[in-house]
Amino acid sequence: MEKKSWNNNLKKANKAKKDEFYTQLSDIERELWHYKEYFTDKVIFCNCDDPEESNFFKYFALNFEYLGLKKLIATHFETEKSSYKLEITRGLDLNNDWKIDLQDTKKIKLKQNWDFRSPECIEILESCDIVVTNPPFSLFRDYVAQLFEYDKKFITIGHQNAITYKEIFKLIKENKIWLWYGFKGWAGHFINTHYEDYATAGNHKEWMIRVSGVNWFTNLEINKRHEDLILYKTYNVEEYPKYDNYDAINVDITKSIPMDYKWAMWVPITFMDKYNPDQFEILWLWNSRDNFSPNKNYENPKKIMKDGSEKNGNAINCVLVLEVNIKPVDKIYYISDNSKNLIAPYARILIKNKKL
């Protein structure tokens, strides 16, 4: 990437402090212990962190000897202070206490005051084995693209909406990136003082923001990814309606996937942290006609808003739609050319059960 390009991108990203979400140490510990076998004799790079604030750097520093690391490097995503990197290296006991940990951190000034896309940070990236961090959600496409460009193993946090990005979904479909183990309920509390936290009293934590729809993305193989999803429901026409514009059934929640249905099913994107590539095949993603082809086109459809007003409904020709017998109340719906009442569910992924 040319200097002007990544410089402009950096300035845009740093104008919005809201893109900085610091991950809790407890969430990092809960996730990373599943991967500890991968860290032995490896160089770990945290390339989207403020090293002095980052709990990723702290986790690896405090567990440097336990994990058997070779080196730990962190660079920060920041322009308001001098650029630098923090390093901890096996065998470099700076305070002579016979152990390597956080107290043996070496601070090295960087020549460039840029982000993970700067030439200097890319040079560090090329020398590392595994990248572990929480990148800015707004730059997730660029971030993952870089990791694959330089053929790196990684563990990173992203928003569930990233699944619907065509670049990310292609990697998921090709079995090059996956989700595991994840935040409980696809939601996490992050340290961020720039947002107003609208979490309910029971979910509110001081100086934190509750973010829904987040998960961990990785390309490191883990056993849980090959555990079968236990299915207990059987197919029936009433509970699993077919889409009006695609020959596949609708499944509202992952645990309701029927165990005896061998044809195509549209499931919610939250299915992805239960996805076992040995059990299911991913066929399509629905969020635009770039990713799926409906089997019919509606002429002059109307979009009915929550207040009852009508708008042009041509957008329905780009999404999956279900017919409903009763007009929805307080919900946006569509009316087709033959007076059908239609609703568009949230984003869906088309799958088939490979074991049937």
Contacts in CASP RR format, 6 or more apart in sequence:
PFRMAT RR
TARGET T0000
AUTHOR 0000-0000-0000
METHOD contacts of the structure
MODEL  1
MEKKSWNNNLKKANKAKKDEFYTQLSDIERELWHYKEYFTDKVIFCNCDD
PEESNFFKYFALNFEYLGLKKLIATHFETEKSSYKLEITRGLDLNNDWKI
DLQDTKKIKLKQNWDFRSPECIEILESCDIVVTNPPFSLFRDYVAQLFEY
DKKFITIGHQNAITYKEIFKLIKENKIWLWYGFKGWAGHFINTHYEDYAT
AGNHKEWMIRVSGVNWFTNLEINKRHEDLILYKTYNVEEYPKYDNYDAIN
VDITKSIPMDYKWAMWVPITFMDKYNPDQFEILWLWNSRDNFSPNKNYEN
PKKIMKDGSEKNGNAINCVLVLEVNIKPVDKIYYISDNSKNLIAPYARIL
IKNKKL
1 117 0 8 1.000
3 119 0 8 1.000
6 114 0 8 1.000
6 115 0 8 1.000
6 117 0 8 1.000
6 118 0 8 1.000
7 114 0 8 1.000
9 115 0 8 1.000
9 117 0 8 1.000
9 139 0 8 1.000
9 142 0 8 1.000
10 79 0 8 1.000
10 114 0 8 1.000
10 115 0 8 1.000
10 117 0 8 1.000
11 79 0 8 1.000
13 19 0 8 1.000
13 77 0 8 1.000
13 115 0 8 1.000
13 136 0 8 1.000
13 138 0 8 1.000
13 139 0 8 1.000
14 77 0 8 1.000
14 78 0 8 1.000
14 79 0 8 1.000
14 80 0 8 1.000
16 138 0 8 1.000
17 194 0 8 1.000
18 192 0 8 1.000
18 194 0 8 1.000
18 195 0 8 1.000
19 136 0 8 1.000
19 137 0 8 1.000
19 138 0 8 1.000
19 139 0 8 1.000
20 77 0 8 1.000
20 136 0 8 1.000
20 192 0 8 1.000
20 194 0 8 1.000
21 134 0 8 1.000
21 137 0 8 1.000
21 190 0 8 1.000
21 191 0 8 1.000
21 192 0 8 1.000
21 209 0 8 1.000
21 211 0 8 1.000
22 50 0 8 1.000
22 53 0 8 1.000
22 54 0 8 1.000
22 55 0 8 1.000
22 134 0 8 1.000
22 190 0 8 1.000
22 191 0 8 1.000
22 192 0 8 1.000
23 55 0 8 1.000
23 56 0 8 1.000
23 134 0 8 1.000
23 157 0 8 1.000
23 190 0 8 1.000
23 191 0 8 1.000
24 55 0 8 1.000
24 189 0 8 1.000
24 190 0 8 1.000
24 191 0 8 1.000
24 208 0 8 1.000
25 55 0 8 1.000
25 58 0 8 1.000
25 59 0 8 1.000
27 183 0 8 1.000
27 188 0 8 1.000
27 189 0 8 1.000
28 55 0 8 1.000
28 56 0 8 1.000
28 59 0 8 1.000
29 59 0 8 1.000
30 181 0 8 1.000
31 155 0 8 1.000
31 181 0 8 1.000
31 182 0 8 1.000
31 216 0 8 1.000
32 59 0 8 1.000
32 132 0 8 1.000
32 155 0 8 1.000
34 180 0 8 1.000
34 181 0 8 1.000
34 222 0 8 1.000
34 224 0 8 1.000
35 155 0 8 1.000
35 218 0 8 1.000
35 220 0 8 1.000
35 222 0 8 1.000
36 67 0 8 1.000
38 130 0 8 1.000
38 153 0 8 1.000
38 220 0 8 1.000
39 60 0 8 1.000
39 67 0 8 1.000
39 68 0 8 1.000
39 69 0 8 1.000
39 130 0 8 1.000
40 67 0 8 1.000
40 68 0 8 1.000
40 69 0 8 1.000
41 68 0 8 1.000
41 69 0 8 1.000
41 70 0 8 1.000
42 69 0 8 1.000
42 70 0 8 1.000
42 129 0 8 1.000
42 130 0 8 1.000
43 69 0 8 1.000
43 70 0 8 1.000
43 71 0 8 1.000
43 72 0 8 1.000
43 73 0 8 1.000
43 127 0 8 1.000
43 128 0 8 1.000
43 129 0 8 1.000
43 130 0 8 1.000
44 60 0 8 1.000
44 69 0 8 1.000
44 71 0 8 1.000
44 72 0 8 1.000
44 73 0 8 1.000
44 128 0 8 1.000
44 129 0 8 1.000
44 130 0 8 1.000
44 131 0 8 1.000
44 132 0 8 1.000
45 73 0 8 1.000
45 74 0 8 1.000
45 75 0 8 1.000
45 124 0 8 1.000
45 125 0 8 1.000
45 128 0 8 1.000
45 130 0 8 1.000
45 131 0 8 1.000
45 132 0 8 1.000
46 54 0 8 1.000
46 56 0 8 1.000
46 57 0 8 1.000
46 60 0 8 1.000
46 72 0 8 1.000
46 73 0 8 1.000
46 74 0 8 1.000
46 75 0 8 1.000
46 131 0 8 1.000
46 132 0 8 1.000
46 133 0 8 1.000
47 74 0 8 1.000
47 75 0 8 1.000
47 116 0 8 1.000
47 121 0 8 1.000
47 124 0 8 1.000
47 125 0 8 1.000
47 131 0 8 1.000
47 133 0 8 1.000
48 77 0 8 1.000
48 115 0 8 1.000
48 116 0 8 1.000
48 133 0 8 1.000
48 134 0 8 1.000
48 135 0 8 1.000
48 136 0 8 1.000
48 143 0 8 1.000
49 56 0 8 1.000
49 57 0 8 1.000
49 74 0 8 1.000
49 75 0 8 1.000
49 76 0 8 1.000
49 77 0 8 1.000
49 133 0 8 1.000
49 134 0 8 1.000
50 76 0 8 1.000
50 77 0 8 1.000
50 78 0 8 1.000
51 57 0 8 1.000
51 74 0 8 1.000
51 75 0 8 1.000
51 76 0 8 1.000
51 84 0 8 1.000
51 85 0 8 1.000
51 86 0 8 1.000
52 76 0 8 1.000
52 86 0 8 1.000
54 74 0 8 1.000
54 76 0 8 1.000
54 133 0 8 1.000
56 74 0 8 1.000
56 132 0 8 1.000
56 133 0 8 1.000
56 134 0 8 1.000
57 72 0 8 1.000
57 74 0 8 1.000
57 86 0 8 1.000
58 102 0 8 1.000
60 67 0 8 1.000
60 69 0 8 1.000
60 72 0 8 1.000
60 88 0 8 1.000
60 132 0 8 1.000
61 72 0 8 1.000
61 88 0 8 1.000
61 101 0 8 1.000
61 102 0 8 1.000
61 105 0 8 1.000
62 101 0 8 1.000
62 102 0 8 1.000
64 72 0 8 1.000
64 88 0 8 1.000
64 90 0 8 1.000
64 100 0 8 1.000
64 101 0 8 1.000
65 99 0 8 1.000
65 100 0 8 1.000
65 101 0 8 1.000
68 90 0 8 1.000
69 88 0 8 1.000
69 90 0 8 1.000
70 89 0 8 1.000
70 90 0 8 1.000
71 87 0 8 1.000
71 88 0 8 1.000
71 89 0 8 1.000
71 90 0 8 1.000
72 86 0 8 1.000
72 87 0 8 1.000
72 88 0 8 1.000
72 89 0 8 1.000
73 85 0 8 1.000
73 86 0 8 1.000
73 87 0 8 1.000
73 124 0 8 1.000
73 128 0 8 1.000
74 85 0 8 1.000
74 86 0 8 1.000
75 83 0 8 1.000
75 84 0 8 1.000
75 85 0 8 1.000
75 110 0 8 1.000
75 116 0 8 1.000
75 121 0 8 1.000
75 124 0 8 1.000
76 83 0 8 1.000
76 84 0 8 1.000
77 115 0 8 1.000
77 116 0 8 1.000
77 136 0 8 1.000
79 113 0 8 1.000
82 109 0 8 1.000
82 113 0 8 1.000
83 109 0 8 1.000
83 110 0 8 1.000
83 112 0 8 1.000
83 113 0 8 1.000
83 114 0 8 1.000
84 107 0 8 1.000
84 108 0 8 1.000
84 109 0 8 1.000
84 110 0 8 1.000
85 107 0 8 1.000
85 108 0 8 1.000
85 110 0 8 1.000
85 124 0 8 1.000
86 105 0 8 1.000
86 106 0 8 1.000
86 107 0 8 1.000
86 108 0 8 1.000
87 105 0 8 1.000
87 106 0 8 1.000
87 108 0 8 1.000
88 100 0 8 1.000
88 101 0 8 1.000
88 102 0 8 1.000
88 104 0 8 1.000
88 105 0 8 1.000
88 106 0 8 1.000
89 100 0 8 1.000
89 104 0 8 1.000
89 106 0 8 1.000
90 100 0 8 1.000
91 100 0 8 1.000
92 100 0 8 1.000
92 104 0 8 1.000
92 106 0 8 1.000
93 99 0 8 1.000
93 100 0 8 1.000
93 104 0 8 1.000
94 103 0 8 1.000
94 104 0 8 1.000
94 105 0 8 1.000
94 106 0 8 1.000
95 103 0 8 1.000
95 104 0 8 1.000
97 103 0 8 1.000
110 120 0 8 1.000
111 120 0 8 1.000
112 118 0 8 1.000
112 119 0 8 1.000
112 120 0 8 1.000
112 121 0 8 1.000
114 120 0 8 1.000
114 121 0 8 1.000
115 121 0 8 1.000
116 122 0 8 1.000
116 125 0 8 1.000
116 135 0 8 1.000
116 143 0 8 1.000
116 146 0 8 1.000
117 142 0 8 1.000
117 146 0 8 1.000
122 146 0 8 1.000
122 150 0 8 1.000
125 131 0 8 1.000
125 146 0 8 1.000
125 150 0 8 1.000
125 152 0 8 1.000
126 150 0 8 1.000
128 152 0 8 1.000
129 152 0 8 1.000
129 153 0 8 1.000
130 152 0 8 1.000
130 153 0 8 1.000
130 154 0 8 1.000
130 155 0 8 1.000
130 220 0 8 1.000
131 147 0 8 1.000
131 152 0 8 1.000
131 153 0 8 1.000
131 154 0 8 1.000
131 155 0 8 1.000
131 156 0 8 1.000
132 154 0 8 1.000
132 155 0 8 1.000
132 156 0 8 1.000
133 156 0 8 1.000
133 157 0 8 1.000
134 156 0 8 1.000
134 157 0 8 1.000
134 158 0 8 1.000
135 143 0 8 1.000
135 156 0 8 1.000
135 157 0 8 1.000
135 158 0 8 1.000
136 143 0 8 1.000
137 158 0 8 1.000
137 159 0 8 1.000
137 162 0 8 1.000
140 158 0 8 1.000
140 159 0 8 1.000
140 162 0 8 1.000
140 165 0 8 1.000
140 168 0 8 1.000
141 162 0 8 1.000
141 165 0 8 1.000
141 167 0 8 1.000
141 168 0 8 1.000
143 156 0 8 1.000
144 156 0 8 1.000
144 167 0 8 1.000
144 168 0 8 1.000
144 171 0 8 1.000
144 177 0 8 1.000
144 217 0 8 1.000
145 167 0 8 1.000
147 154 0 8 1.000
147 156 0 8 1.000
148 171 0 8 1.000
148 176 0 8 1.000
153 219 0 8 1.000
153 220 0 8 1.000
154 217 0 8 1.000
154 218 0 8 1.000
154 219 0 8 1.000
154 220 0 8 1.000
155 216 0 8 1.000
155 217 0 8 1.000
155 218 0 8 1.000
155 220 0 8 1.000
156 216 0 8 1.000
156 217 0 8 1.000
156 218 0 8 1.000
157 214 0 8 1.000
157 215 0 8 1.000
157 216 0 8 1.000
157 217 0 8 1.000
158 214 0 8 1.000
158 215 0 8 1.000
158 216 0 8 1.000
158 217 0 8 1.000
159 211 0 8 1.000
159 213 0 8 1.000
159 214 0 8 1.000
160 186 0 8 1.000
160 213 0 8 1.000
160 214 0 8 1.000
160 215 0 8 1.000
160 269 0 8 1.000
160 270 0 8 1.000
160 272 0 8 1.000
161 213 0 8 1.000
162 168 0 8 1.000
162 217 0 8 1.000
163 169 0 8 1.000
163 172 0 8 1.000
163 179 0 8 1.000
163 269 0 8 1.000
163 272 0 8 1.000
163 285 0 8 1.000
163 347 0 8 1.000
163 349 0 8 1.000
164 269 0 8 1.000
164 285 0 8 1.000
164 287 0 8 1.000
164 347 0 8 1.000
166 285 0 8 1.000
166 290 0 8 1.000
166 291 0 8 1.000
168 177 0 8 1.000
169 285 0 8 1.000
169 291 0 8 1.000
171 177 0 8 1.000
172 178 0 8 1.000
172 272 0 8 1.000
172 282 0 8 1.000
173 282 0 8 1.000
173 285 0 8 1.000
175 277 0 8 1.000
176 219 0 8 1.000
177 217 0 8 1.000
177 218 0 8 1.000
177 219 0 8 1.000
178 217 0 8 1.000
178 218 0 8 1.000
178 219 0 8 1.000
178 225 0 8 1.000
178 272 0 8 1.000
178 275 0 8 1.000
179 215 0 8 1.000
179 216 0 8 1.000
179 217 0 8 1.000
179 218 0 8 1.000
179 272 0 8 1.000
179 273 0 8 1.000
179 275 0 8 1.000
180 216 0 8 1.000
180 218 0 8 1.000
180 222 0 8 1.000
180 224 0 8 1.000
180 225 0 8 1.000
180 273 0 8 1.000
181 216 0 8 1.000
181 222 0 8 1.000
181 224 0 8 1.000
181 273 0 8 1.000
182 215 0 8 1.000
182 216 0 8 1.000
182 273 0 8 1.000
183 213 0 8 1.000
183 214 0 8 1.000
183 215 0 8 1.000
183 216 0 8 1.000
186 212 0 8 1.000
186 213 0 8 1.000
186 214 0 8 1.000
186 215 0 8 1.000
186 270 0 8 1.000
186 273 0 8 1.000
187 210 0 8 1.000
187 211 0 8 1.000
187 212 0 8 1.000
187 213 0 8 1.000
187 214 0 8 1.000
188 210 0 8 1.000
188 211 0 8 1.000
188 212 0 8 1.000
188 214 0 8 1.000
189 203 0 8 1.000
189 205 0 8 1.000
189 208 0 8 1.000
189 209 0 8 1.000
189 210 0 8 1.000
189 211 0 8 1.000
190 208 0 8 1.000
190 209 0 8 1.000
190 211 0 8 1.000
191 207 0 8 1.000
191 208 0 8 1.000
192 208 0 8 1.000
192 209 0 8 1.000
193 207 0 8 1.000
195 209 0 8 1.000
197 204 0 8 1.000
197 205 0 8 1.000
197 208 0 8 1.000
197 209 0 8 1.000
197 210 0 8 1.000
198 210 0 8 1.000
199 205 0 8 1.000
199 209 0 8 1.000
199 210 0 8 1.000
203 210 0 8 1.000
204 210 0 8 1.000
215 272 0 8 1.000
215 273 0 8 1.000
225 275 0 8 1.000
225 276 0 8 1.000
225 277 0 8 1.000
226 276 0 8 1.000
226 277 0 8 1.000
226 278 0 8 1.000
227 276 0 8 1.000
228 276 0 8 1.000
228 278 0 8 1.000
228 279 0 8 1.000
229 254 0 8 1.000
229 257 0 8 1.000
229 274 0 8 1.000
229 276 0 8 1.000
229 279 0 8 1.000
229 280 0 8 1.000
231 257 0 8 1.000
231 258 0 8 1.000
231 259 0 8 1.000
232 259 0 8 1.000
233 239 0 8 1.000
233 256 0 8 1.000
233 257 0 8 1.000
233 258 0 8 1.000
233 259 0 8 1.000
234 258 0 8 1.000
234 259 0 8 1.000
234 260 0 8 1.000
235 249 0 8 1.000
235 258 0 8 1.000
235 260 0 8 1.000
235 261 0 8 1.000
239 256 0 8 1.000
240 249 0 8 1.000
240 250 0 8 1.000
240 251 0 8 1.000
240 258 0 8 1.000
240 261 0 8 1.000
240 265 0 8 1.000
241 249 0 8 1.000
241 250 0 8 1.000
241 322 0 8 1.000
241 323 0 8 1.000
242 248 0 8 1.000
242 249 0 8 1.000
242 250 0 8 1.000
243 249 0 8 1.000
243 250 0 8 1.000
243 266 0 8 1.000
243 320 0 8 1.000
243 321 0 8 1.000
243 322 0 8 1.000
244 296 0 8 1.000
244 321 0 8 1.000
244 322 0 8 1.000
244 323 0 8 1.000
244 336 0 8 1.000
244 340 0 8 1.000
244 342 0 8 1.000
245 294 0 8 1.000
245 295 0 8 1.000
245 296 0 8 1.000
245 298 0 8 1.000
245 320 0 8 1.000
245 321 0 8 1.000
246 266 0 8 1.000
246 292 0 8 1.000
246 294 0 8 1.000
246 295 0 8 1.000
246 320 0 8 1.000
247 264 0 8 1.000
247 295 0 8 1.000
248 263 0 8 1.000
248 264 0 8 1.000
248 265 0 8 1.000
248 266 0 8 1.000
248 350 0 8 1.000
249 261 0 8 1.000
249 263 0 8 1.000
249 264 0 8 1.000
249 265 0 8 1.000
249 266 0 8 1.000
250 265 0 8 1.000
250 266 0 8 1.000
250 322 0 8 1.000
250 345 0 8 1.000
250 348 0 8 1.000
251 257 0 8 1.000
251 258 0 8 1.000
251 265 0 8 1.000
251 266 0 8 1.000
251 267 0 8 1.000
251 268 0 8 1.000
252 268 0 8 1.000
252 345 0 8 1.000
253 268 0 8 1.000
253 270 0 8 1.000
254 267 0 8 1.000
254 268 0 8 1.000
254 270 0 8 1.000
254 271 0 8 1.000
254 274 0 8 1.000
257 265 0 8 1.000
257 267 0 8 1.000
257 271 0 8 1.000
257 353 0 8 1.000
258 265 0 8 1.000
259 353 0 8 1.000
260 356 0 8 1.000
261 353 0 8 1.000
261 356 0 8 1.000
262 352 0 8 1.000
262 353 0 8 1.000
262 356 0 8 1.000
263 352 0 8 1.000
264 283 0 8 1.000
264 350 0 8 1.000
264 351 0 8 1.000
264 352 0 8 1.000
265 350 0 8 1.000
265 351 0 8 1.000
265 352 0 8 1.000
265 353 0 8 1.000
266 286 0 8 1.000
266 320 0 8 1.000
266 345 0 8 1.000
266 348 0 8 1.000
266 349 0 8 1.000
266 350 0 8 1.000
267 348 0 8 1.000
267 349 0 8 1.000
267 350 0 8 1.000
267 351 0 8 1.000
268 345 0 8 1.000
268 346 0 8 1.000
268 347 0 8 1.000
268 348 0 8 1.000
268 349 0 8 1.000
269 346 0 8 1.000
269 347 0 8 1.000
269 348 0 8 1.000
269 349 0 8 1.000
271 349 0 8 1.000
271 351 0 8 1.000
272 349 0 8 1.000
275 282 0 8 1.000
278 354 0 8 1.000
279 353 0 8 1.000
279 354 0 8 1.000
279 355 0 8 1.000
280 351 0 8 1.000
280 352 0 8 1.000
280 353 0 8 1.000
280 354 0 8 1.000
281 351 0 8 1.000
281 352 0 8 1.000
281 354 0 8 1.000
282 349 0 8 1.000
282 350 0 8 1.000
282 351 0 8 1.000
283 350 0 8 1.000
283 351 0 8 1.000
283 352 0 8 1.000
284 291 0 8 1.000
284 292 0 8 1.000
284 349 0 8 1.000
284 350 0 8 1.000
285 291 0 8 1.000
285 292 0 8 1.000
285 347 0 8 1.000
285 348 0 8 1.000
285 349 0 8 1.000
285 350 0 8 1.000
286 292 0 8 1.000
286 319 0 8 1.000
286 320 0 8 1.000
286 347 0 8 1.000
286 348 0 8 1.000
286 349 0 8 1.000
286 350 0 8 1.000
287 319 0 8 1.000
287 347 0 8 1.000
288 318 0 8 1.000
289 317 0 8 1.000
289 318 0 8 1.000
292 320 0 8 1.000
292 350 0 8 1.000
294 317 0 8 1.000
294 320 0 8 1.000
297 317 0 8 1.000
298 316 0 8 1.000
298 317 0 8 1.000
298 334 0 8 1.000
298 336 0 8 1.000
298 337 0 8 1.000
299 337 0 8 1.000
300 337 0 8 1.000
301 313 0 8 1.000
301 314 0 8 1.000
301 316 0 8 1.000
301 317 0 8 1.000
301 334 0 8 1.000
301 335 0 8 1.000
301 336 0 8 1.000
301 337 0 8 1.000
301 342 0 8 1.000
302 310 0 8 1.000
302 311 0 8 1.000
302 312 0 8 1.000
302 313 0 8 1.000
302 334 0 8 1.000
302 335 0 8 1.000
303 310 0 8 1.000
303 311 0 8 1.000
303 312 0 8 1.000
303 313 0 8 1.000
303 315 0 8 1.000
303 316 0 8 1.000
303 332 0 8 1.000
303 333 0 8 1.000
303 334 0 8 1.000
304 310 0 8 1.000
304 327 0 8 1.000
304 332 0 8 1.000
304 333 0 8 1.000
304 334 0 8 1.000
304 335 0 8 1.000
305 311 0 8 1.000
305 332 0 8 1.000
306 330 0 8 1.000
306 331 0 8 1.000
306 332 0 8 1.000
313 334 0 8 1.000
316 334 0 8 1.000
316 336 0 8 1.000
316 342 0 8 1.000
316 344 0 8 1.000
319 344 0 8 1.000
320 344 0 8 1.000
320 345 0 8 1.000
320 348 0 8 1.000
321 334 0 8 1.000
321 342 0 8 1.000
321 343 0 8 1.000
321 344 0 8 1.000
322 342 0 8 1.000
322 343 0 8 1.000
322 344 0 8 1.000
322 345 0 8 1.000
323 340 0 8 1.000
323 341 0 8 1.000
323 342 0 8 1.000
324 333 0 8 1.000
324 341 0 8 1.000
324 342 0 8 1.000
324 343 0 8 1.000
325 341 0 8 1.000
326 341 0 8 1.000
327 333 0 8 1.000
327 341 0 8 1.000
328 341 0 8 1.000
328 343 0 8 1.000
331 343 0 8 1.000
333 341 0 8 1.000
333 342 0 8 1.000
333 343 0 8 1.000
334 341 0 8 1.000
334 342 0 8 1.000
334 343 0 8 1.000
334 344 0 8 1.000
335 341 0 8 1.000
335 342 0 8 1.000
336 342 0 8 1.000
END
